[in-house]
């Protein structure tokens, strides 16, 4: 039987996220959480956002693409269900993170995306998607 362990280890190394990139992403996520908390404290004090990491980062299956990009999903939750529409909540999240990077955040259909371009530094090239949820 063929031993392909070395091939698999090389493959895994090429797809894996570097420790530097992982630390940069964690730092960026914490910064976004603080920006969102501050925004809601100052402008929408009747709402308190809660956060939960989800997706491939949470499941430890995150990989980087051919152009060395990767993403993290930071869910923002509101309990109980607010009177505002989901679109309004997304708009407020976008306002909260608008100056986090030089690239303006994108309001996608299901989330707000914050891009970290990392000019000439692949360890700083990634994005954080922020879906917004509420629960009755």
Phi, psi and omega in degrees: 000138181286141176259106183257013184302317180298320178296317179296318179299318177297315179300313181296320179297319181290333180268337187291157178274135179290156178300322179298314180295318180301315179295321177298319180294319179297316179299317179295318179299314180297321177297316179297318178301315180295319178298317181293314178302314181298315180301314182289326176298318185276328188244338184219059190298343179284353180240137178238110180286144172244155186235147177210123176288137181218179176080205187296328178296314180297322182276358181061036178241015183293136176231166175254151182275180180300329178266019175064033176258155174203174183220164175228144179250120180246098180286135175248126186241144175236129178232134348285184181303124179284165178284341182285155178284158176303322179297321178295317178299318177298318179300318179293322176297316179300318177299320183294328186252010188299331182254017181291330179222172176289336179270125179298144177295152179256136175266096178275177183299318186245002182197173169256130181250128176249117182264135173248107189282329176057052183315118179059017179222096183302335180291347180247015179256106179192177174219155178241121177267135183238090172283152183242132181230158169219161182222139177291000000 
